Amino acid sequence: MTTEHIATQRFREFLRIDTSHPKPDYAKCAVFLEKYAQELGLSFQTIECVKGKPAHVLTWVGSNPSITAIMLNCHTDVVPVSRDKWTHDPFAADKAENGDIFARGSQDMKCVGIQYMEALRRMKASGTKPQRTLHVMFTPEEEVAGIDGMKLLVHSEEFKKLNIGFALDEGLANPEDHYKLFYGERAPWWLTLTARGKAGHGSQLMEPTATVRLVRTLNKFLAFRESESRRLKIGKKPDGSSFLLGDVTSTNVTILKGGVQHNVVPEEASAGVDIRIAPNVNLEAFKKQLEDWCREDEIEIEYVSTFWDNTTTATDDSNKWWTALKGVADKRNVKLDLEIFPAATDSRFIREIGIPAFGISPMRNTPILLHDHDEFLNEKIFLEGVDFYTDLIPVLADVKA
């Protein structure tokens, strides 16, 4: 009987811990990670900014701990599952004959956390002595916007003491033979637009009504949506390449509310809007534009959630971390596709406080299945990722101060 690779064993163990929302099993996850830290000879620390939602720091102190450390981030929570849509138990981590490992979190992003850890195992076995301290971070609540997770964590005194100078975080799978590397993100804004007007019988033509006011304003948002959609389809960047989703601003009406019955004109109507703002957009100017759209019809804007930083991490020779990462990719003959992450990850909170960060999940020739039914990652691709980090982490750890 062939013994399964130790990295695959740990990967499947991690996947079997049900950390799906709304009730992630963070307690069982903590037990697994503390035991893992002991196995690899790493120190283990827990930071709990919100009770019951712990972040764990597994640390290998470098030979020169006075210089800034490297952060290797992985979120522990995963999104819910619709079990009737899966052909495998989503928390059994079944492995098919061809090596496909089926589980929620196999791509997003428990694979990366284990790849970090197994790279450190190999480094220790080979006698590597990193100059910079390495912190493998396992953080909570990323899948619910990080409000009780990374958003608070980066401002904690415990985090500041880690002295982090550079961070790696998650990316996406790539169906092509490349790795996607994300150097920035769009700023997510969630708005509620509320209109008020005359109420009365549905047979009348009263002016102004809440619904007419709301629809007129939403049409402005949707016209902007159409212009950005057109730019995505046919627009070109200055270098002649096509725009990707992360390069444009997306707008979607996600909630509509109003009315009590068909023959009553409501006095109030509202809409929820999800906007993801491209990094090249001036956020203050964009806010003014939204408010100008709403002012004509006296629409009230509630900023349910906004993010006010769209900093990107440099991908040129001015950035020593980029140079190190690109050098490793070149040696491995892996092309990097540079993109703006279209959704949102914990990296935005890291960049916001001035720490450069890249998002990369080394999964090439792999369909993008995060949040999808039958999420899987092939064992061969997973182990290739361990190889990648085994090459990359020592280089990052020895980047000159």
GUGUTOR-570477 format. One record per residue (C-alpha): residue number from 1; residue in one letter; z, y, x. Coordinates in pm, whole numbers. Layout:
N
<pt num="NUM" residu="A" pz="Z" py="Y" px="X"/>
...
This chain:
401
<pt num="1" residu="M" pz="0" py="0" px="0"/>
<pt num="2" residu="T" pz="-106" py="338" px="140"/>
<pt num="3" residu="T" pz="176" py="589" px="174"/>
<pt num="4" residu="E" pz="97" py="922" px="10"/>
<pt num="5" residu="H" pz="79" py="1226" px="237"/>
<pt num="6" residu="I" pz="417" py="1401" px="258"/>
<pt num="7" residu="A" pz="259" py="1733" px="154"/>
<pt num="8" residu="T" pz="109" py="1572" px="-157"/>
<pt num="9" residu="Q" pz="445" py="1411" px="-237"/>
<pt num="10" residu="R" pz="625" py="1745" px="-227"/>
<pt num="11" residu="F" pz="345" py="1912" px="-422"/>
<pt num="12" residu="R" pz="370" py="1662" px="-705"/>
<pt num="13" residu="E" pz="750" py="1681" px="-706"/>
<pt num="14" residu="F" pz="730" py="2058" px="-748"/>
<pt num="15" residu="L" pz="471" py="2026" px="-1026"/>
<pt num="16" residu="R" pz="697" py="1790" px="-1221"/>
<pt num="17" residu="I" pz="960" py="2063" px="-1262"/>
<pt num="18" residu="D" pz="885" py="2229" px="-1596"/>
<pt num="19" residu="T" pz="907" py="2599" px="-1516"/>
<pt num="20" residu="S" pz="690" py="2703" px="-1810"/>
<pt num="21" residu="H" pz="779" py="2994" px="-2031"/>
<pt num="22" residu="P" pz="960" py="3072" px="-2250"/>
<pt num="23" residu="K" pz="1237" py="2870" px="-2081"/>
<pt num="24" residu="P" pz="1151" py="2795" px="-1717"/>
<pt num="25" residu="D" pz="1381" py="2538" px="-1558"/>
<pt num="26" residu="Y" pz="1482" py="2766" px="-1272"/>
<pt num="27" residu="A" pz="1798" py="2563" px="-1208"/>
<pt num="28" residu="K" pz="1610" py="2242" px="-1128"/>
<pt num="29" residu="C" pz="1364" py="2444" px="-922"/>
<pt num="30" residu="A" pz="1652" py="2588" px="-715"/>
<pt num="31" residu="V" pz="1785" py="2239" px="-638"/>
<pt num="32" residu="F" pz="1440" py="2126" px="-522"/>
<pt num="33" residu="L" pz="1390" py="2430" px="-299"/>
<pt num="34" residu="E" pz="1734" py="2421" px="-140"/>
<pt num="35" residu="K" pz="1688" py="2055" px="-53"/>
<pt num="36" residu="Y" pz="1341" py="2136" px="83"/>
<pt num="37" residu="A" pz="1486" py="2412" px="303"/>
<pt num="38" residu="Q" pz="1743" py="2170" px="446"/>
<pt num="39" residu="E" pz="1470" py="1913" px="512"/>
<pt num="40" residu="L" pz="1270" py="2163" px="719"/>
<pt num="41" residu="G" pz="1566" py="2329" px="887"/>
<pt num="42" residu="L" pz="1523" py="2665" px="712"/>
<pt num="43" residu="S" pz="1802" py="2890" px="591"/>
<pt num="44" residu="F" pz="1829" py="2931" px="214"/>
<pt num="45" residu="Q" pz="1924" py="3246" px="25"/>
<pt num="46" residu="T" pz="1918" py="3327" px="-347"/>
<pt num="47" residu="I" pz="1870" py="3682" px="-479"/>
<pt num="48" residu="E" pz="1936" py="3723" px="-849"/>
<pt num="49" residu="C" pz="1840" py="4070" px="-978"/>
<pt num="50" residu="V" pz="1869" py="3942" px="-1337"/>
<pt num="51" residu="K" pz="2114" py="3666" px="-1422"/>
<pt num="52" residu="G" pz="1944" py="3330" px="-1459"/>
<pt num="53" residu="K" pz="1620" py="3448" px="-1295"/>
<pt num="54" residu="P" pz="1665" py="3376" px="-924"/>
<pt num="55" residu="A" pz="1439" py="3443" px="-628"/>
<pt num="56" residu="H" pz="1483" py="3213" px="-329"/>
<pt num="57" residu="V" pz="1421" py="3302" px="34"/>
<pt num="58" residu="L" pz="1363" py="3018" px="284"/>
<pt num="59" residu="T" pz="1374" py="3164" px="633"/>
<pt num="60" residu="W" pz="1270" py="3066" px="984"/>
<pt num="61" residu="V" pz="1412" py="3328" px="1219"/>
<pt num="62" residu="G" pz="1161" py="3431" px="1484"/>
<pt num="63" residu="S" pz="1219" py="3470" px="1856"/>
<pt num="64" residu="N" pz="1203" py="3849" px="1812"/>
<pt num="65" residu="P" pz="1379" py="3921" px="1480"/>
<pt num="66" residu="S" pz="1393" py="4294" px="1555"/>
<pt num="67" residu="I" pz="1025" py="4334" px="1463"/>
<pt num="68" residu="T" pz="901" py="4315" px="1105"/>
<pt num="69" residu="A" pz="886" py="3979" px="933"/>
<pt num="70" residu="I" pz="613" py="3794" px="743"/>
<pt num="71" residu="M" pz="655" py="3727" px="371"/>
<pt num="72" residu="L" pz="485" py="3420" px="222"/>
<pt num="73" residu="N" pz="519" py="3459" px="-153"/>
<pt num="74" residu="C" pz="492" py="3203" px="-433"/>
<pt num="75" residu="H" pz="605" py="3249" px="-793"/>
<pt num="76" residu="T" pz="789" py="2956" px="-945"/>
<pt num="77" residu="D" pz="718" py="3015" px="-1315"/>
<pt num="78" residu="V" pz="407" py="2893" px="-1498"/>
<pt num="79" residu="V" pz="249" py="2970" px="-1832"/>
<pt num="80" residu="P" pz="306" py="2757" px="-2145"/>
<pt num="81" residu="V" pz="88" py="2459" px="-2233"/>
<pt num="82" residu="S" pz="-79" py="2330" px="-2548"/>
<pt num="83" residu="R" pz="-4" py="1963" px="-2492"/>
<pt num="84" residu="D" pz="-254" py="1844" px="-2752"/>
<pt num="85" residu="K" pz="-535" py="2002" px="-2549"/>
<pt num="86" residu="W" pz="-443" py="1817" px="-2226"/>
<pt num="87" residu="T" pz="-568" py="1470" px="-2137"/>
<pt num="88" residu="H" pz="-268" py="1427" px="-1901"/>
<pt num="89" residu="D" pz="99" py="1510" px="-1934"/>
<pt num="90" residu="P" pz="100" py="1867" px="-1791"/>
<pt num="91" residu="F" pz="424" py="1801" px="-1601"/>
<pt num="92" residu="A" pz="357" py="1446" px="-1478"/>
<pt num="93" residu="A" pz="133" py="1552" px="-1186"/>
<pt num="94" residu="D" pz="-97" py="1254" px="-1244"/>
<pt num="95" residu="K" pz="-343" py="1188" px="-963"/>
<pt num="96" residu="A" pz="-686" py="1052" px="-1051"/>
<pt num="97" residu="E" pz="-875" py="805" px="-832"/>
<pt num="98" residu="N" pz="-1085" py="1090" px="-689"/>
<pt num="99" residu="G" pz="-770" py="1280" px="-589"/>
<pt num="100" residu="D" pz="-759" py="1537" px="-871"/>
<pt num="101" residu="I" pz="-395" py="1625" px="-943"/>
<pt num="102" residu="F" pz="-343" py="1739" px="-1302"/>
<pt num="103" residu="A" pz="-50" py="1968" px="-1382"/>
<pt num="104" residu="R" pz="39" py="2313" px="-1501"/>
<pt num="105" residu="G" pz="81" py="2523" px="-1188"/>
<pt num="106" residu="S" pz="-144" py="2307" px="-971"/>
<pt num="107" residu="Q" pz="-365" py="2612" px="-909"/>
<pt num="108" residu="D" pz="-133" py="2890" px="-1026"/>
<pt num="109" residu="M" pz="40" py="2876" px="-787"/>
<pt num="110" residu="K" pz="274" py="2595" px="-683"/>
<pt num="111" residu="C" pz="5" py="2463" px="-449"/>
<pt num="112" residu="V" pz="33" py="2769" px="-226"/>
<pt num="113" residu="G" pz="413" py="2752" px="-199"/>
<pt num="114" residu="I" pz="395" py="2392" px="-81"/>
<pt num="115" residu="Q" pz="108" py="2472" px="154"/>
<pt num="116" residu="Y" pz="326" py="2736" px="322"/>
<pt num="117" residu="M" pz="615" py="2492" px="354"/>
<pt num="118" residu="E" pz="408" py="2205" px="488"/>
<pt num="119" residu="A" pz="243" py="2437" px="740"/>
<pt num="120" residu="L" pz="592" py="2528" px="863"/>
<pt num="121" residu="R" pz="676" py="2156" px="886"/>
<pt num="122" residu="R" pz="374" py="2105" px="1114"/>
<pt num="123" residu="M" pz="458" py="2412" px="1321"/>
<pt num="124" residu="K" pz="811" py="2285" px="1382"/>
<pt num="125" residu="A" pz="684" py="1939" px="1470"/>
<pt num="126" residu="S" pz="447" py="2087" px="1728"/>
<pt num="127" residu="G" pz="719" py="2296" px="1888"/>
<pt num="128" residu="T" pz="576" py="2631" px="1776"/>
<pt num="129" residu="K" pz="815" py="2925" px="1822"/>
<pt num="130" residu="P" pz="701" py="3218" px="1607"/>
<pt num="131" residu="Q" pz="778" py="3565" px="1734"/>
<pt num="132" residu="R" pz="820" py="3718" px="1388"/>
<pt num="133" residu="T" pz="1064" py="3587" px="1130"/>
<pt num="134" residu="L" pz="898" py="3396" px="844"/>
<pt num="135" residu="H" pz="1030" py="3428" px="489"/>
<pt num="136" residu="V" pz="889" py="3188" px="230"/>
<pt num="137" residu="M" pz="972" py="3354" px="-103"/>
<pt num="138" residu="F" pz="986" py="3170" px="-435"/>
<pt num="139" residu="T" pz="1008" py="3433" px="-709"/>
<pt num="140" residu="P" pz="1056" py="3421" px="-1088"/>
<pt num="141" residu="E" pz="891" py="3583" px="-1390"/>
<pt num="142" residu="E" pz="547" py="3663" px="-1245"/>
<pt num="143" residu="E" pz="375" py="3518" px="-1550"/>
<pt num="144" residu="V" pz="557" py="3765" px="-1776"/>
<pt num="145" residu="A" pz="460" py="4074" px="-1575"/>
<pt num="146" residu="G" pz="730" py="4043" px="-1306"/>
<pt num="147" residu="I" pz="960" py="4288" px="-1485"/>
<pt num="148" residu="D" pz="1274" py="4082" px="-1413"/>
<pt num="149" residu="G" pz="1129" py="3943" px="-1092"/>
<pt num="150" residu="M" pz="938" py="4111" px="-812"/>
<pt num="151" residu="K" pz="953" py="4457" px="-970"/>
<pt num="152" residu="L" pz="1331" py="4463" px="-922"/>
<pt num="153" residu="L" pz="1342" py="4241" px="-616"/>
<pt num="154" residu="V" pz="1148" py="4477" px="-386"/>
<pt num="155" residu="H" pz="1404" py="4753" px="-451"/>
<pt num="156" residu="S" pz="1711" py="4537" px="-388"/>
<pt num="157" residu="E" pz="1924" py="4578" px="-77"/>
<pt num="158" residu="E" pz="1883" py="4208" px="1"/>
<pt num="159" residu="F" pz="1505" py="4245" px="6"/>
<pt num="160" residu="K" pz="1518" py="4554" px="228"/>
<pt num="161" residu="K" pz="1726" py="4361" px="482"/>
<pt num="162" residu="L" pz="1445" py="4106" px="516"/>
<pt num="163" residu="N" pz="1250" py="4373" px="709"/>
<pt num="164" residu="I" pz="909" py="4262" px="584"/>
<pt num="165" residu="G" pz="599" py="4411" px="745"/>
<pt num="166" residu="F" pz="323" py="4206" px="582"/>
<pt num="167" residu="A" pz="288" py="3973" px="284"/>
<pt num="168" residu="L" pz="64" py="3695" px="160"/>
<pt num="169" residu="D" pz="49" py="3615" px="-211"/>
<pt num="170" residu="E" pz="-174" py="3429" px="-455"/>
<pt num="171" residu="G" pz="-547" py="3452" px="-510"/>
<pt num="172" residu="L" pz="-786" py="3243" px="-719"/>
<pt num="173" residu="A" pz="-986" py="2925" px="-682"/>
<pt num="174" residu="N" pz="-1354" py="2965" px="-601"/>
<pt num="175" residu="P" pz="-1630" py="2738" px="-734"/>
<pt num="176" residu="E" pz="-1834" py="2839" px="-427"/>
<pt num="177" residu="D" pz="-1782" py="2729" px="-67"/>
<pt num="178" residu="H" pz="-1574" py="3038" px="24"/>
<pt num="179" residu="Y" pz="-1218" py="3165" px="-8"/>
<pt num="180" residu="K" pz="-1152" py="3463" px="-229"/>
<pt num="181" residu="L" pz="-938" py="3728" px="-63"/>
<pt num="182" residu="F" pz="-785" py="4004" px="-276"/>
<pt num="183" residu="Y" pz="-691" py="4331" px="-110"/>
<pt num="184" residu="G" pz="-591" py="4526" px="-420"/>
<pt num="185" residu="E" pz="-544" py="4509" px="-795"/>
<pt num="186" residu="R" pz="-627" py="4706" px="-1104"/>
<pt num="187" residu="A" pz="-337" py="4899" px="-1254"/>
<pt num="188" residu="P" pz="-236" py="4744" px="-1590"/>
<pt num="189" residu="W" pz="-157" py="4987" px="-1875"/>
<pt num="190" residu="W" pz="-52" py="4880" px="-2224"/>
<pt num="191" residu="L" pz="-64" py="5146" px="-2493"/>
<pt num="192" residu="T" pz="22" py="5171" px="-2861"/>
<pt num="193" residu="L" pz="-180" py="5429" px="-3054"/>
<pt num="194" residu="T" pz="-31" py="5543" px="-3385"/>
<pt num="195" residu="A" pz="-210" py="5750" px="-3650"/>
<pt num="196" residu="R" pz="-56" py="5909" px="-3960"/>
<pt num="197" residu="G" pz="-221" py="6057" px="-4268"/>
<pt num="198" residu="K" pz="-219" py="6091" px="-4644"/>
<pt num="199" residu="A" pz="-126" py="5787" px="-4850"/>
<pt num="200" residu="G" pz="-248" py="5706" px="-5196"/>
<pt num="201" residu="H" pz="-468" py="5497" px="-5422"/>
<pt num="202" residu="G" pz="-749" py="5301" px="-5261"/>
<pt num="203" residu="S" pz="-1005" py="5452" px="-5500"/>
<pt num="204" residu="Q" pz="-966" py="5802" px="-5358"/>
<pt num="205" residu="L" pz="-1138" py="5982" px="-5068"/>
<pt num="206" residu="M" pz="-840" py="6162" px="-4922"/>
<pt num="207" residu="E" pz="-854" py="6344" px="-4592"/>
<pt num="208" residu="P" pz="-722" py="6282" px="-4339"/>
<pt num="209" residu="T" pz="-614" py="5919" px="-4356"/>
<pt num="210" residu="A" pz="-437" py="5726" px="-4086"/>
<pt num="211" residu="T" pz="-702" py="5456" px="-4065"/>
<pt num="212" residu="V" pz="-992" py="5699" px="-4032"/>
<pt num="213" residu="R" pz="-808" py="5889" px="-3761"/>
<pt num="214" residu="L" pz="-727" py="5570" px="-3574"/>
<pt num="215" residu="V" pz="-1080" py="5430" px="-3596"/>
<pt num="216" residu="R" pz="-1235" py="5756" px="-3475"/>
<pt num="217" residu="T" pz="-1009" py="5751" px="-3171"/>
<pt num="218" residu="L" pz="-1060" py="5382" px="-3102"/>
<pt num="219" residu="N" pz="-1435" py="5445" px="-3103"/>
<pt num="220" residu="K" pz="-1385" py="5671" px="-2800"/>
<pt num="221" residu="F" pz="-1196" py="5394" px="-2621"/>
<pt num="222" residu="L" pz="-1466" py="5143" px="-2714"/>
<pt num="223" residu="A" pz="-1746" py="5375" px="-2599"/>
<pt num="224" residu="F" pz="-1574" py="5392" px="-2261"/>
<pt num="225" residu="R" pz="-1541" py="5012" px="-2268"/>
<pt num="226" residu="E" pz="-1913" py="4980" px="-2328"/>
<pt num="227" residu="S" pz="-2000" py="5215" px="-2041"/>
<pt num="228" residu="E" pz="-1782" py="5015" px="-1799"/>
<pt num="229" residu="S" pz="-1926" py="4688" px="-1928"/>
<pt num="230" residu="R" pz="-2276" py="4821" px="-1866"/>
<pt num="231" residu="R" pz="-2177" py="4930" px="-1515"/>
<pt num="232" residu="L" pz="-2043" py="4580" px="-1447"/>
<pt num="233" residu="K" pz="-2368" py="4420" px="-1562"/>
<pt num="234" residu="I" pz="-2625" py="4644" px="-1394"/>
<pt num="235" residu="G" pz="-2442" py="4881" px="-1161"/>
<pt num="236" residu="K" pz="-2458" py="4871" px="-782"/>
<pt num="237" residu="K" pz="-2207" py="4972" px="-516"/>
<pt num="238" residu="P" pz="-2311" py="5206" px="-233"/>
<pt num="239" residu="D" pz="-2377" py="4902" px="-13"/>
<pt num="240" residu="G" pz="-2617" py="4761" px="-274"/>
<pt num="241" residu="S" pz="-2389" py="4479" px="-389"/>
<pt num="242" residu="S" pz="-2311" py="4422" px="-756"/>
<pt num="243" residu="F" pz="-1988" py="4528" px="-919"/>
<pt num="244" residu="L" pz="-1727" py="4259" px="-986"/>
<pt num="245" residu="L" pz="-1473" py="4269" px="-1267"/>
<pt num="246" residu="G" pz="-1203" py="4414" px="-1042"/>
<pt num="247" residu="D" pz="-1428" py="4711" px="-955"/>
<pt num="248" residu="V" pz="-1444" py="4848" px="-1310"/>
<pt num="249" residu="T" pz="-1188" py="4949" px="-1572"/>
<pt num="250" residu="S" pz="-1153" py="4711" px="-1866"/>
<pt num="251" residu="T" pz="-1035" py="4821" px="-2211"/>
<pt num="252" residu="N" pz="-950" py="4587" px="-2498"/>
<pt num="253" residu="V" pz="-801" py="4651" px="-2840"/>
<pt num="254" residu="T" pz="-552" py="4367" px="-2867"/>
<pt num="255" residu="I" pz="-339" py="4458" px="-3173"/>
<pt num="256" residu="L" pz="-424" py="4620" px="-3509"/>
<pt num="257" residu="K" pz="-162" py="4705" px="-3770"/>
<pt num="258" residu="G" pz="-167" py="4900" px="-4096"/>
<pt num="259" residu="G" pz="-152" py="4875" px="-4471"/>
<pt num="260" residu="V" pz="48" py="4689" px="-4734"/>
<pt num="261" residu="Q" pz="-221" py="4586" px="-4983"/>
<pt num="262" residu="H" pz="-591" py="4636" px="-5049"/>
<pt num="263" residu="N" pz="-565" py="4919" px="-5304"/>
<pt num="264" residu="V" pz="-315" py="5135" px="-5116"/>
<pt num="265" residu="V" pz="-425" py="5380" px="-4846"/>
<pt num="266" residu="P" pz="-157" py="5346" px="-4575"/>
<pt num="267" residu="E" pz="23" py="5646" px="-4433"/>
<pt num="268" residu="E" pz="35" py="5485" px="-4087"/>
<pt num="269" residu="A" pz="-190" py="5264" px="-3876"/>
<pt num="270" residu="S" pz="-158" py="5155" px="-3514"/>
<pt num="271" residu="A" pz="-341" py="4972" px="-3239"/>
<pt num="272" residu="G" pz="-241" py="4805" px="-2915"/>
<pt num="273" residu="V" pz="-471" py="4859" px="-2619"/>
<pt num="274" residu="D" pz="-479" py="4674" px="-2285"/>
<pt num="275" residu="I" pz="-639" py="4873" px="-2002"/>
<pt num="276" residu="R" pz="-681" py="4752" px="-1641"/>
<pt num="277" residu="I" pz="-767" py="5053" px="-1423"/>
<pt num="278" residu="A" pz="-987" py="5014" px="-1115"/>
<pt num="279" residu="P" pz="-838" py="5125" px="-779"/>
<pt num="280" residu="N" pz="-1087" py="5412" px="-733"/>
<pt num="281" residu="V" pz="-967" py="5587" px="-1052"/>
<pt num="282" residu="N" pz="-731" py="5886" px="-1031"/>
<pt num="283" residu="L" pz="-446" py="5771" px="-1256"/>
<pt num="284" residu="E" pz="-322" py="6119" px="-1352"/>
<pt num="285" residu="A" pz="-673" py="6229" px="-1446"/>
<pt num="286" residu="F" pz="-723" py="5909" px="-1644"/>
<pt num="287" residu="K" pz="-401" py="5968" px="-1837"/>
<pt num="288" residu="K" pz="-522" py="6317" px="-1928"/>
<pt num="289" residu="Q" pz="-853" py="6172" px="-2046"/>
<pt num="290" residu="L" pz="-675" py="5928" px="-2278"/>
<pt num="291" residu="E" pz="-459" py="6205" px="-2420"/>
<pt num="292" residu="D" pz="-762" py="6428" px="-2475"/>
<pt num="293" residu="W" pz="-927" py="6147" px="-2673"/>
<pt num="294" residu="C" pz="-618" py="6121" px="-2893"/>
<pt num="295" residu="R" pz="-545" py="6491" px="-2939"/>
<pt num="296" residu="E" pz="-832" py="6570" px="-3179"/>
<pt num="297" residu="D" pz="-699" py="6330" px="-3443"/>
<pt num="298" residu="E" pz="-332" py="6383" px="-3359"/>
<pt num="299" residu="I" pz="-287" py="6027" px="-3239"/>
<pt num="300" residu="E" pz="50" py="5948" px="-3086"/>
<pt num="301" residu="I" pz="42" py="5750" px="-2760"/>
<pt num="302" residu="E" pz="326" py="5522" px="-2659"/>
<pt num="303" residu="Y" pz="298" py="5402" px="-2300"/>
<pt num="304" residu="V" pz="444" py="5055" px="-2349"/>
<pt num="305" residu="S" pz="386" py="4956" px="-1987"/>
<pt num="306" residu="T" pz="213" py="5141" px="-1705"/>
<pt num="307" residu="F" pz="175" py="5087" px="-1334"/>
<pt num="308" residu="W" pz="131" py="5400" px="-1126"/>
<pt num="309" residu="D" pz="3" py="5270" px="-797"/>
<pt num="310" residu="N" pz="-340" py="5134" px="-711"/>
<pt num="311" residu="T" pz="-303" py="5117" px="-335"/>
<pt num="312" residu="T" pz="-532" py="4875" px="-154"/>
<pt num="313" residu="T" pz="-482" py="4699" px="179"/>
<pt num="314" residu="A" pz="-739" py="4786" px="447"/>
<pt num="315" residu="T" pz="-998" py="4524" px="538"/>
<pt num="316" residu="D" pz="-1121" py="4671" px="864"/>
<pt num="317" residu="D" pz="-1015" py="4687" px="1228"/>
<pt num="318" residu="S" pz="-754" py="4953" px="1149"/>
<pt num="319" residu="N" pz="-543" py="4675" px="996"/>
<pt num="320" residu="K" pz="-408" py="4426" px="1252"/>
<pt num="321" residu="W" pz="-316" py="4180" px="973"/>
<pt num="322" residu="W" pz="-674" py="4177" px="848"/>
<pt num="323" residu="T" pz="-805" py="4124" px="1200"/>
<pt num="324" residu="A" pz="-571" py="3827" px="1246"/>
<pt num="325" residu="L" pz="-661" py="3667" px="913"/>
<pt num="326" residu="K" pz="-1034" py="3723" px="956"/>
<pt num="327" residu="G" pz="-1017" py="3569" px="1304"/>
<pt num="328" residu="V" pz="-861" py="3250" px="1172"/>
<pt num="329" residu="A" pz="-1115" py="3227" px="888"/>
<pt num="330" residu="D" pz="-1400" py="3272" px="1137"/>
<pt num="331" residu="K" pz="-1264" py="2999" px="1363"/>
<pt num="332" residu="R" pz="-1245" py="2768" px="1062"/>
<pt num="333" residu="N" pz="-1600" py="2867" px="956"/>
<pt num="334" residu="V" pz="-1474" py="2989" px="619"/>
<pt num="335" residu="K" pz="-1633" py="3293" px="459"/>
<pt num="336" residu="L" pz="-1398" py="3535" px="282"/>
<pt num="337" residu="D" pz="-1515" py="3699" px="-42"/>
<pt num="338" residu="L" pz="-1334" py="4034" px="-59"/>
<pt num="339" residu="E" pz="-1240" py="4139" px="-411"/>
<pt num="340" residu="I" pz="-1006" py="4347" px="-623"/>
<pt num="341" residu="F" pz="-789" py="4112" px="-827"/>
<pt num="342" residu="P" pz="-900" py="4155" px="-1191"/>
<pt num="343" residu="A" pz="-563" py="4084" px="-1351"/>
<pt num="344" residu="A" pz="-218" py="4138" px="-1198"/>
<pt num="345" residu="T" pz="6" py="3957" px="-948"/>
<pt num="346" residu="D" pz="334" py="4031" px="-773"/>
<pt num="347" residu="S" pz="133" py="4185" px="-488"/>
<pt num="348" residu="R" pz="111" py="4516" px="-673"/>
<pt num="349" residu="F" pz="487" py="4566" px="-640"/>
<pt num="350" residu="I" pz="470" py="4479" px="-270"/>
<pt num="351" residu="R" pz="190" py="4726" px="-199"/>
<pt num="352" residu="E" pz="363" py="4991" px="-409"/>
<pt num="353" residu="I" pz="651" py="5010" px="-158"/>
<pt num="354" residu="G" pz="413" py="5039" px="135"/>
<pt num="355" residu="I" pz="388" py="4678" px="254"/>
<pt num="356" residu="P" pz="28" py="4561" px="316"/>
<pt num="357" residu="A" pz="-52" py="4244" px="124"/>
<pt num="358" residu="F" pz="-342" py="4005" px="74"/>
<pt num="359" residu="G" pz="-381" py="3756" px="-207"/>
<pt num="360" residu="I" pz="-543" py="3429" px="-106"/>
<pt num="361" residu="S" pz="-526" py="3077" px="-245"/>
<pt num="362" residu="P" pz="-736" py="2849" px="-19"/>
<pt num="363" residu="M" pz="-916" py="2658" px="-294"/>
<pt num="364" residu="R" pz="-1293" py="2647" px="-247"/>
<pt num="365" residu="N" pz="-1544" py="2430" px="-433"/>
<pt num="366" residu="T" pz="-1291" py="2429" px="-718"/>
<pt num="367" residu="P" pz="-1330" py="2545" px="-1079"/>
<pt num="368" residu="I" pz="-1103" py="2833" px="-1184"/>
<pt num="369" residu="L" pz="-849" py="2671" px="-1417"/>
<pt num="370" residu="L" pz="-539" py="2892" px="-1402"/>
<pt num="371" residu="H" pz="-381" py="2909" px="-1750"/>
<pt num="372" residu="D" pz="-642" py="2660" px="-1875"/>
<pt num="373" residu="H" pz="-601" py="2314" px="-2026"/>
<pt num="374" residu="D" pz="-615" py="2023" px="-1777"/>
<pt num="375" residu="E" pz="-548" py="2251" px="-1482"/>
<pt num="376" residu="F" pz="-598" py="2048" px="-1164"/>
<pt num="377" residu="L" pz="-642" py="2070" px="-789"/>
<pt num="378" residu="N" pz="-800" py="1802" px="-575"/>
<pt num="379" residu="E" pz="-576" py="1654" px="-307"/>
<pt num="380" residu="K" pz="-840" py="1703" px="-36"/>
<pt num="381" residu="I" pz="-870" py="2074" px="-120"/>
<pt num="382" residu="F" pz="-491" py="2105" px="-131"/>
<pt num="383" residu="L" pz="-451" py="1948" px="214"/>
<pt num="384" residu="E" pz="-727" py="2169" px="352"/>
<pt num="385" residu="G" pz="-509" py="2460" px="241"/>
<pt num="386" residu="V" pz="-219" py="2319" px="444"/>
<pt num="387" residu="D" pz="-452" py="2310" px="746"/>
<pt num="388" residu="F" pz="-554" py="2671" px="681"/>
<pt num="389" residu="Y" pz="-196" py="2799" px="674"/>
<pt num="390" residu="T" pz="-104" py="2584" px="974"/>
<pt num="391" residu="D" pz="-365" py="2783" px="1166"/>
<pt num="392" residu="L" pz="-296" py="3120" px="1004"/>
<pt num="393" residu="I" pz="82" py="3155" px="994"/>
<pt num="394" residu="P" pz="143" py="3124" px="1372"/>
<pt num="395" residu="V" pz="-126" py="3386" px="1434"/>
<pt num="396" residu="L" pz="33" py="3627" px="1187"/>
<pt num="397" residu="A" pz="378" py="3556" px="1332"/>
<pt num="398" residu="D" pz="255" py="3656" px="1678"/>
<pt num="399" residu="V" pz="70" py="3975" px="1582"/>
<pt num="400" residu="K" pz="188" py="4237" px="1829"/>
<pt num="401" residu="A" pz="445" py="4486" px="1710"/>
